[in-house]
Amino acid sequence: MQKESVYSSILKSIGYEPALKILEIEFYDGIRLQYLDVPKNIFKKLMDANSHGKFFLKNIKDKYRTIKIR
């Protein structure tokens, strides 16, 4: 999965695997989480958002099954 660095106060990088619908987010504290069954349009909206962190908190956090990677 390719990850892209983003400008955010809480998110360090974001990656998405469209075939599996897995969104992976790395936070500045080193934690990496995978969010499962995330539609591609949500990933696109996240990447297009003026504030990645605000979009994440409002539309992704606690809305999808999550696996802690690290």
N, CA and C atoms as an extended XYZ file, in Angstrom:
210
Properties=species:S:1:pos:R:3:atomname:S:1:resname:S:1:resid:I:1 pbc="F F F"
N         0.850       -1.181        0.000 N   MET     1
C         0.000        0.000        0.000 CA  MET     1
C         0.894        1.243        0.000 C   MET     1
N         0.661        2.129       -0.926 N   GLN     2
C         1.402        3.375       -0.961 CA  GLN     2
C         0.762        4.373       -0.018 C   GLN     2
N         1.618        5.093        0.700 N   LYS     3
C         1.120        6.091        1.644 CA  LYS     3
C         1.575        7.462        1.197 C   LYS     3
N         0.755        8.442        1.512 N   GLU     4
C         1.056        9.820        1.143 CA  GLU     4
C         1.101       10.669        2.403 C   GLU     4
N         2.172       11.433        2.559 N   SER     5
C         2.259       12.359        3.685 CA  SER     5
C         1.223       13.462        3.496 C   SER     5
N         0.629       13.893        4.603 N   VAL     6
C        -0.381       14.958        4.544 CA  VAL     6
C        -0.033       16.051        5.546 C   VAL     6
N        -0.549       17.233        5.291 N   TYR     7
C        -0.384       18.354        6.208 CA  TYR     7
C        -1.550       18.327        7.186 C   TYR     7
N        -1.267       17.916        8.410 N   SER     8
C        -2.297       17.793        9.432 CA  SER     8
C        -1.625       17.842       10.794 C   SER     8
N        -2.353       18.323       11.774 N   SER     9
C        -1.791       18.362       13.123 CA  SER     9
C        -1.839       16.998       13.809 C   SER     9
N        -2.679       16.072       13.304 N   ILE    10
C        -2.770       14.757       13.943 CA  ILE    10
C        -2.408       13.591       13.019 C   ILE    10
N        -2.604       13.755       11.716 N   LEU    11
C        -2.335       12.677       10.767 CA  LEU    11
C        -1.003       12.898       10.076 C   LEU    11
N        -0.172       11.855       10.047 N   LYS    12
C         1.137       11.957        9.396 CA  LYS    12
C         1.075       11.489        7.941 C   LYS    12
N         0.425       10.332        7.730 N   SER    13
C         0.306        9.816        6.366 CA  SER    13
C        -0.974        9.004        6.220 C   SER    13
N        -1.394        8.881        4.961 N   ILE    14
C        -2.633        8.173        4.639 CA  ILE    14
C        -2.360        7.262        3.449 C   ILE    14
N        -2.861        6.029        3.538 N   GLY    15
C        -2.767        5.095        2.428 CA  GLY    15
C        -4.103        4.418        2.216 C   GLY    15
N        -4.328        3.923        1.011 N   TYR    16
C        -5.603        3.260        0.719 CA  TYR    16
C        -5.357        2.117       -0.253 C   TYR    16
N        -5.956        0.970        0.042 N   GLU    17
C        -5.908       -0.201       -0.830 CA  GLU    17
C        -7.321       -0.415       -1.376 C   GLU    17
N        -7.587        0.059       -2.607 N   PRO    18
C        -8.952        0.022       -3.127 CA  PRO    18
C        -9.535       -1.383       -3.281 C   PRO    18
N        -8.730       -2.346       -3.664 N   ALA    19
C        -9.253       -3.704       -3.861 CA  ALA    19
C        -9.788       -4.296       -2.564 C   ALA    19
N        -9.173       -3.923       -1.443 N   LEU    20
C        -9.586       -4.451       -0.138 CA  LEU    20
C       -10.389       -3.448        0.688 C   LEU    20
N       -10.485       -2.222        0.195 N   LYS    21
C       -11.183       -1.133        0.898 CA  LYS    21
C       -10.590       -0.886        2.285 C   LYS    21
N        -9.256       -0.890        2.351 N   ILE    22
C        -8.562       -0.650        3.614 CA  ILE    22
C        -7.914        0.729        3.572 C   ILE    22
N        -8.244        1.533        4.554 N   LEU    23
C        -7.644        2.849        4.730 CA  LEU    23
C        -6.654        2.740        5.882 C   LEU    23
N        -5.410        3.127        5.645 N   GLU    24
C        -4.404        3.072        6.699 CA  GLU    24
C        -3.953        4.487        7.022 C   GLU    24
N        -3.973        4.802        8.298 N   ILE    25
C        -3.582        6.129        8.758 CA  ILE    25
C        -2.481        5.989        9.792 C   ILE    25
N        -1.430        6.793        9.598 N   GLU    26
C        -0.360        6.875       10.584 CA  GLU    26
C        -0.469        8.227       11.271 C   GLU    26
N        -0.418        8.187       12.590 N   PHE    27
C        -0.523        9.388       13.405 CA  PHE    27
C         0.864        9.833       13.837 C   PHE    27
N         0.978       11.077       14.250 N   TYR    28
C         2.279       11.612       14.648 CA  TYR    28
C         2.859       10.935       15.881 C   TYR    28
N         2.023       10.284       16.682 N   ASP    29
C         2.544        9.590       17.863 CA  ASP    29
C         3.083        8.201       17.520 C   ASP    29
N         3.080        7.851       16.217 N   GLY    30
C         3.628        6.570       15.778 CA  GLY    30
C         2.601        5.471       15.615 C   GLY    30
N         1.399        5.677       16.073 N   ILE    31
C         0.349        4.663       15.944 CA  ILE    31
C        -0.105        4.588       14.489 C   ILE    31
N        -0.267        3.354       13.998 N   ARG    32
C        -0.822        3.115       12.659 CA  ARG    32
C        -2.071        2.276       12.810 C   ARG    32
N        -3.148        2.742       12.211 N   LEU    33
C        -4.420        2.033       12.262 CA  LEU    33
C        -4.919        1.762       10.857 C   LEU    33
N        -5.571        0.605       10.689 N   GLN    34
C        -6.247        0.298        9.438 CA  GLN    34
C        -7.746        0.315        9.689 C   GLN    34
N        -8.452        0.991        8.813 N   TYR    35
C        -9.910        1.071        8.870 CA  TYR    35
C       -10.446        0.216        7.733 C   TYR    35
N       -11.334       -0.713        8.067 N   LEU    36
C       -11.805       -1.713        7.119 CA  LEU    36
C       -13.115       -1.307        6.463 C   LEU    36
N       -13.297       -1.756        5.224 N   ASP    37
C       -14.524       -1.528        4.448 CA  ASP    37
C       -14.818       -0.044        4.227 C   ASP    37
N       -13.774        0.728        4.008 N   VAL    38
C       -13.932        2.163        3.750 CA  VAL    38
C       -14.119        2.358        2.242 C   VAL    38
N       -15.251        2.918        1.826 N   PRO    39
C       -15.481        3.129        0.394 CA  PRO    39
C       -14.462        4.101       -0.201 C   PRO    39
N       -14.178        3.913       -1.475 N   LYS    40
C       -13.199        4.753       -2.159 CA  LYS    40
C       -13.591        6.224       -2.118 C   LYS    40
N       -14.901        6.520       -2.189 N   ASN    41
C       -15.329        7.924       -2.179 CA  ASN    41
C       -15.017        8.604       -0.845 C   ASN    41
N       -15.010        7.848        0.251 N   ILE    42
C       -14.647        8.424        1.552 CA  ILE    42
C       -13.152        8.741        1.568 C   ILE    42
N       -12.343        7.831        1.031 N   PHE    43
C       -10.904        8.100        0.928 CA  PHE    43
C       -10.658        9.346        0.090 C   PHE    43
N       -11.345        9.454       -1.042 N   LYS    44
C       -11.160       10.612       -1.923 CA  LYS    44
C       -11.557       11.900       -1.214 C   LYS    44
N       -12.685       11.865       -0.498 N   LYS    45
C       -13.127       13.055        0.240 CA  LYS    45
C       -12.122       13.429        1.331 C   LYS    45
N       -11.552       12.424        1.985 N   LEU    46
C       -10.531       12.676        3.000 CA  LEU    46
C        -9.331       13.385        2.382 C   LEU    46
N        -8.881       12.879        1.251 N   MET    47
C        -7.708       13.462        0.613 CA  MET    47
C        -7.982       14.860        0.057 C   MET    47
N        -9.225       15.126       -0.331 N   ASP    48
C        -9.602       16.427       -0.896 CA  ASP    48
C        -9.992       17.455        0.162 C   ASP    48
N       -10.148       17.007        1.407 N   ALA    49
C       -10.630       17.897        2.474 CA  ALA    49
C        -9.639       19.015        2.770 C   ALA    49
N       -10.166       20.176        3.119 N   ASN    50
C        -9.319       21.296        3.540 CA  ASN    50
C        -8.567       20.943        4.816 C   ASN    50
N        -9.221       20.182        5.696 N   SER    51
C        -8.597       19.726        6.933 CA  SER    51
C        -8.739       18.207        7.016 C   SER    51
N        -7.628       17.499        6.786 N   HIS    52
C        -7.662       16.034        6.845 CA  HIS    52
C        -8.068       15.565        8.242 C   HIS    52
N        -7.525       16.229        9.255 N   GLY    53
C        -7.819       15.829       10.634 CA  GLY    53
C        -9.284       15.984       10.987 C   GLY    53
N        -9.882       17.106       10.629 N   LYS    54
C       -11.302       17.333       10.933 CA  LYS    54
C       -12.186       16.338       10.190 C   LYS    54
N       -11.861       16.084        8.915 N   PHE    55
C       -12.650       15.116        8.156 CA  PHE    55
C       -12.534       13.736        8.787 C   PHE    55
N       -11.315       13.355        9.161 N   PHE    56
C       -11.090       12.063        9.808 CA  PHE    56
C       -11.927       11.933       11.079 C   PHE    56
N       -11.860       12.942       11.935 N   LEU    57
C       -12.582       12.880       13.215 CA  LEU    57
C       -14.091       12.814       13.015 C   LEU    57
N       -14.605       13.516       12.029 N   LYS    58
C       -16.054       13.570       11.814 CA  LYS    58
C       -16.599       12.375       11.035 C   LYS    58
N       -15.828       11.861       10.073 N   ASN    59
C       -16.378       10.883        9.135 CA  ASN    59
C       -15.764        9.488        9.160 C   ASN    59
N       -14.646        9.308        9.867 N   ILE    60
C       -13.976        8.004        9.838 CA  ILE    60
C       -13.785        7.418       11.233 C   ILE    60
N       -13.242        8.200       12.145 N   LYS    61
C       -12.972        7.698       13.493 CA  LYS    61
C       -14.251        7.149       14.124 C   LYS    61
N       -14.166        5.957       14.672 N   ASP    62
C       -15.275        5.273       15.361 CA  ASP    62
C       -16.430        4.914       14.431 C   ASP    62
N       -16.227        4.973       13.113 N   LYS    63
C       -17.311        4.629       12.168 CA  LYS    63
C       -17.010        3.341       11.399 C   LYS    63
N       -15.756        2.889       11.438 N   TYR    64
C       -15.342        1.692       10.718 CA  TYR    64
C       -14.575        0.754       11.648 C   TYR    64
N       -14.665       -0.554       11.349 N   ARG    65
C       -13.865       -1.506       12.126 CA  ARG    65
C       -12.397       -1.124       11.986 C   ARG    65
N       -11.654       -1.259       13.081 N   THR    66
C       -10.282       -0.780       13.119 CA  THR    66
C        -9.338       -1.860       13.615 C   THR    66
N        -8.171       -1.920       12.964 N   ILE    67
C        -7.097       -2.830       13.391 CA  ILE    67
C        -5.878       -1.972       13.691 C   ILE    67
N        -5.303       -2.177       14.866 N   LYS    68
C        -4.090       -1.462       15.229 CA  LYS    68
C        -2.901       -2.225       14.661 C   LYS    68
N        -2.106       -1.540       13.842 N   ILE    69
C        -0.914       -2.150       13.227 CA  ILE    69
C         0.291       -1.962       14.136 C   ILE    69
N         0.395       -0.757       14.688 N   ARG    70
C         1.521       -0.470       15.574 CA  ARG    70
C         1.114        0.620       16.513 C   ARG    70
